[in-house]
């Protein structure tokens, strides 16, 4: 299981705007639990979008392979 801080770092590297932790002055969160819930919500969204992209890419590759196979048969 990834820690909340690790998830926050992954999100930052992926380009997401990650809220500051409760210890900093610019944080809108008063408790670590609220901040962790916000990070978890962002991370679930991030993971779901990556999974959806992976599925789209796989479907695109499958369709392309099918079209190439049909094209090859048409010329044979």
Backbone as a printed PyTorch tensor [residue, N CA C, xyz], in Angstrom:
tensor([[[  0.8410,  -1.1710,   0.0000],
         [  0.0000,   0.0000,   0.0000],
         [  0.8940,   1.2440,   0.0000]],

        [[  0.5660,   2.1700,  -0.8610],
         [  1.3420,   3.4020,  -0.9420],
         [  0.9360,   4.3650,   0.1720]],

        [[  1.9140,   5.0840,   0.6940],
         [  1.5970,   6.0960,   1.7040],
         [  0.9650,   7.3050,   1.0180]],

        [[  0.3180,   8.1170,   1.8150],
         [ -0.3220,   9.3170,   1.2750],
         [  0.7210,  10.2510,   0.6720]],

        [[  1.8530,  10.3720,   1.3180],
         [  2.9240,  11.2370,   0.8050],
         [  3.4440,  10.7150,  -0.5310]],

        [[  3.5750,   9.3950,  -0.6350],
         [  4.0370,   8.7960,  -1.8920],
         [  3.0160,   9.0510,  -3.0080]],

        [[  1.7380,   8.8960,  -2.7020],
         [  0.6880,   9.1780,  -3.6800],
         [  0.7400,  10.6400,  -4.1110]],

        [[  0.9530,  11.5320,  -3.1510],
         [  1.0560,  12.9610,  -3.4710],
         [  2.2290,  13.2220,  -4.4060]],

        [[  3.3510,  12.5520,  -4.1760],
         [  4.5210,  12.7190,  -5.0480],
         [  4.2420,  12.1980,  -6.4540]],

        [[  3.5700,  11.0620,  -6.5550],
         [  3.2060,  10.5170,  -7.8640],
         [  2.3130,  11.4960,  -8.6090]],

        [[  1.3460,  12.0480,  -7.9090],
         [  0.4320,  13.0130,  -8.5240],
         [  1.1740,  14.2570,  -8.9990]],

        [[  2.0950,  14.7500,  -8.1920],
         [  2.8910,  15.9230,  -8.5810],
         [  3.6760,  15.6410,  -9.8610]],

        [[  4.3220,  14.4780,  -9.9030],
         [  5.1190,  14.1130, -11.0800],
         [  4.2500,  13.9540, -12.3170]],

        [[  2.9880,  13.5730, -12.1110],
         [  2.0600,  13.4060, -13.2310],
         [  1.4340,  14.7300, -13.6560]],

        [[  1.7490,  15.8070, -12.9420],
         [  1.2630,  17.1270, -13.3260],
         [ -0.0260,  17.5680, -12.6430]],

        [[ -0.4570,  16.8300, -11.6320],
         [ -1.6630,  17.2200, -10.9170],
         [ -1.3310,  18.3110,  -9.8970]],

        [[ -2.2890,  19.1800,  -9.6530],
         [ -2.1430,  20.2040,  -8.6160],
         [ -2.4890,  19.5500,  -7.2840]],

        [[ -1.4720,  19.3050,  -6.4770],
         [ -1.6460,  18.6150,  -5.2040],
         [ -1.7320,  19.6530,  -4.0860]],

        [[ -2.7620,  19.5520,  -3.2490],
         [ -2.8710,  20.5220,  -2.1560],
         [ -1.7220,  20.3670,  -1.1590]],

        [[ -1.3490,  21.4700,  -0.5660],
         [ -0.2760,  21.4650,   0.4270],
         [ -0.7290,  20.7100,   1.6710]],

        [[  0.2320,  20.0950,   2.3320],
         [ -0.0860,  19.3480,   3.5460],
         [ -0.4540,  20.3140,   4.6750]],

        [[ -1.1690,  19.8340,   5.6880],
         [ -1.6550,  20.7080,   6.7650],
         [ -0.5770,  21.4590,   7.5150]],

        [[  0.6570,  21.0140,   7.4650],
         [  1.7310,  21.6910,   8.1760],
         [  2.1530,  23.0060,   7.5490]],

        [[  1.8260,  23.2380,   6.2900],
         [  2.2600,  24.4740,   5.6260],
         [  1.2150,  25.5760,   5.7850]],

        [[  1.6530,  26.7950,   5.6660],
         [  0.7720,  27.9480,   5.8710],
         [ -0.2710,  28.0840,   4.7680]],

        [[  0.0310,  27.5980,   3.5650],
         [ -0.8840,  27.7660,   2.4360],
         [ -1.9220,  26.6470,   2.3290]],

        [[ -1.9430,  25.7500,   3.2900],
         [ -2.8520,  24.6060,   3.2230],
         [ -4.2760,  24.9830,   3.6230]],

        [[ -5.2590,  24.5820,   2.8000],
         [ -6.6470,  24.8270,   3.1880],
         [ -7.1620,  23.7600,   4.1590]],

        [[ -6.3640,  22.7380,   4.4210],
         [ -6.7890,  21.6250,   5.2690],
         [ -6.2760,  21.8060,   6.6890]],

        [[ -7.1520,  21.5970,   7.6440],
         [ -6.7710,  21.7650,   9.0450],
         [ -6.2880,  20.4600,   9.6660]],

        [[ -6.6810,  19.3260,   9.1020],
         [ -6.2500,  18.0550,   9.6670],
         [ -5.5790,  17.2010,   8.6040]],

        [[ -4.7370,  16.3240,   9.0620],
         [ -4.0470,  15.4040,   8.1670],
         [ -5.0600,  14.4640,   7.5180]],

        [[ -6.1060,  14.0920,   8.2470],
         [ -7.1170,  13.1860,   7.7020],
         [ -7.8360,  13.8080,   6.5100]],

        [[ -8.1780,  15.0740,   6.5930],
         [ -8.8440,  15.7660,   5.4740],
         [ -7.9080,  15.8490,   4.2660]],

        [[ -6.6600,  16.1600,   4.5190],
         [ -5.6730,  16.2370,   3.4440],
         [ -5.4840,  14.8630,   2.8030]],

        [[ -5.3800,  13.8250,   3.6320],
         [ -5.1950,  12.4670,   3.1170],
         [ -6.3880,  12.0440,   2.2700]],

        [[ -7.5850,  12.4330,   2.6790],
         [ -8.7790,  12.0990,   1.8970],
         [ -8.7450,  12.8150,   0.5460]],

        [[ -8.3090,  14.0630,   0.5300],
         [ -8.1990,  14.8080,  -0.7320],
         [ -7.1740,  14.1620,  -1.6540]],

        [[ -6.0440,  13.7470,  -1.0990],
         [ -5.0080,  13.0860,  -1.8930],
         [ -5.5360,  11.7630,  -2.4210]],

        [[ -6.2210,  11.0050,  -1.5720],
         [ -6.7670,   9.7090,  -1.9890],
         [ -7.7660,   9.8820,  -3.1370]],

        [[ -8.6130,  10.8960,  -3.0370],
         [ -9.5900,  11.1690,  -4.0980],
         [ -8.8920,  11.5010,  -5.4110]],

        [[ -7.8770,  12.3500,  -5.3440],
         [ -7.1070,  12.6880,  -6.5450],
         [ -6.4100,  11.4610,  -7.1110]],

        [[ -5.8690,  10.6280,  -6.2320],
         [ -5.1320,   9.4570,  -6.6890],
         [ -6.0570,   8.4450,  -7.3660]],

        [[ -7.2470,   8.2680,  -6.8230],
         [ -8.2140,   7.3580,  -7.4430],
         [ -8.5820,   7.8650,  -8.8340]],

        [[ -8.7840,   9.1630,  -8.9630],
         [ -9.0780,   9.7640, -10.2630],
         [ -7.9180,   9.5410, -11.2310]],

        [[ -6.7160,   9.7470, -10.7560],
         [ -5.5070,   9.5440, -11.5650],
         [ -5.4000,   8.0890, -12.0170]],

        [[ -5.5760,   7.1570, -11.0960],
         [ -5.4590,   5.7380, -11.4300],
         [ -6.5370,   5.3150, -12.4270]],

        [[ -7.7460,   5.8170, -12.2380],
         [ -8.8340,   5.4820, -13.1570],
         [ -8.5690,   6.0380, -14.5560]],

        [[ -8.0370,   7.2440, -14.6300],
         [ -7.7610,   7.8280, -15.9420],
         [ -6.6330,   7.0770, -16.6480]],

        [[ -5.6380,   6.6100, -15.8910],
         [ -4.5570,   5.8090, -16.4920],
         [ -5.0870,   4.4710, -16.9880]],

        [[ -5.9660,   3.8590, -16.2110],
         [ -6.5430,   2.5740, -16.6290],
         [ -7.3920,   2.7560, -17.8840]],

        [[ -8.1700,   3.8300, -17.9260],
         [ -9.0030,   4.0970, -19.1000],
         [ -8.1350,   4.3320, -20.3310]],

        [[ -7.0380,   5.0620, -20.1650],
         [ -6.1360,   5.3120, -21.2930],
         [ -5.5100,   4.0060, -21.7730]],

        [[ -5.1400,   3.1680, -20.8520],
         [ -4.5590,   1.8840, -21.2150],
         [ -5.5540,   1.0390, -22.0140]],

        [[ -6.8020,   1.0370, -21.5840],
         [ -7.8350,   0.2970, -22.3150],
         [ -8.0640,   0.8760, -23.7070]],

        [[ -8.0890,   2.2080, -23.8100],
         [ -8.2510,   2.8410, -25.1240],
         [ -7.0910,   2.4950, -26.0420]],

        [[ -5.8700,   2.5470, -25.5020],
         [ -4.6820,   2.2150, -26.2980],
         [ -4.7250,   0.7630, -26.7680]],

        [[ -5.1390,  -0.1460, -25.8920],
         [ -5.2220,  -1.5580, -26.2670],
         [ -6.2740,  -1.7710, -27.3350]],

        [[ -7.3960,  -1.1110, -27.2130],
         [ -8.4520,  -1.2420, -28.2180],
         [ -8.0040,  -0.6620, -29.5540]],

        [[ -7.2950,   0.4540, -29.5110],
         [ -6.7740,   1.0530, -30.7370],
         [ -5.7750,   0.1150, -31.4200]],

        [[ -4.8990,  -0.5100, -30.6500],
         [ -3.9240,  -1.4500, -31.2010],
         [ -4.6290,  -2.6700, -31.7890]],

        [[ -5.6520,  -3.1640, -31.1080],
         [ -6.3990,  -4.3180, -31.6070],
         [ -7.0940,  -3.9810, -32.9190]],

        [[ -7.7090,  -2.8190, -32.9880],
         [ -8.4000,  -2.3910, -34.2010],
         [ -7.4160,  -2.2190, -35.3530]],

        [[ -6.2780,  -1.6140, -35.0710],
         [ -5.2580,  -1.4210, -36.1020],
         [ -4.7500,  -2.7630, -36.6270]],

        [[ -4.5030,  -3.7070, -35.7290],
         [ -4.0400,  -5.0240, -36.1530],
         [ -5.0990,  -5.7200, -37.0120]],

        [[ -6.3490,  -5.5880, -36.6380],
         [ -7.4370,  -6.1870, -37.4070],
         [ -7.5280,  -5.5640, -38.8010]],

        [[ -7.4090,  -4.2430, -38.8840],
         [ -7.4440,  -3.5640, -40.1780],
         [ -6.2620,  -3.9590, -41.0570]],

        [[ -5.0840,  -4.0800, -40.4380],
         [ -3.9040,  -4.4920, -41.2000],
         [ -4.0710,  -5.9140, -41.7280]],

        [[ -4.6420,  -6.7950, -40.9180],
         [ -4.8510,  -8.1640, -41.3440],
         [ -5.8630,  -8.2180, -42.4900]],

        [[ -6.9290,  -7.4540, -42.3750],
         [ -7.9320,  -7.4210, -43.4400],
         [ -7.3500,  -6.8390, -44.7170]],

        [[ -6.5260,  -5.8250, -44.5870],
         [ -5.8970,  -5.2000, -45.7420],
         [ -4.9630,  -6.1870, -46.4370]],

        [[ -4.2080,  -6.9430, -45.6550],
         [ -3.2800,  -7.9230, -46.2260],
         [ -4.0420,  -9.0110, -46.9650]],

        [[ -5.1720,  -9.4400, -46.4100],
         [ -5.9810, -10.4630, -47.0740],
         [ -6.6030,  -9.9380, -48.3720]],

        [[ -6.9520,  -8.6550, -48.3870],
         [ -7.5570,  -8.0580, -49.5740],
         [ -6.5510,  -8.0110, -50.7320]],

        [[ -5.2800,  -7.8690, -50.4290],
         [ -4.2370,  -7.7930, -51.4670],
         [ -3.6870,  -9.1650, -51.8360]],

        [[ -4.0690, -10.1690, -51.0900],
         [ -3.5250, -11.5180, -51.3590],
         [ -4.2550, -12.2230, -52.4650]]])
